[in-house]
Amino acid sequence: MSLPINKNLTKNAQTLRRTMTKEERHLWYDFLKNYPVHFNRQKVIGDYIVDFYCTKARLVVELDGSQHYEDDQIANDEKRTEYLMSLGLEVLRVPNNEIWDNFEGVCEGIDFAVKRRTNHEKMA
């Protein structure tokens, strides 16, 4: 099943790939880029750009900075998550501070989710 794409967001997604946050860069270059199951970064899905997306596992990984804990953004994130879930995707939200305080645990959590959603026992 292919995902809906708002082509008007493609250029914005390309810009976000070039200007990733330090947390996104750390997760990408130190784990996801060489992960045995392919991930995309700043992937357009519908009217949203998700931080990381694994097609095979239908898994979205979102890194949340402090702005995601403000009332307006909480409501927007809930709407976004509901939309992505309506497409059969799982959304894994990771607070930015976890990238620095518990990087190994974040990587293990992503690995677990990918394996669970792809029914693989051993991949990484």
Summary of the structure (lengths in Angstrom):
residues: 124
radius of gyration: 14.0
end to end distance: 26.1
largest distance: 40.3
contacts: 336
relative contact order: 0.17
helix: 53%
strand: 22%
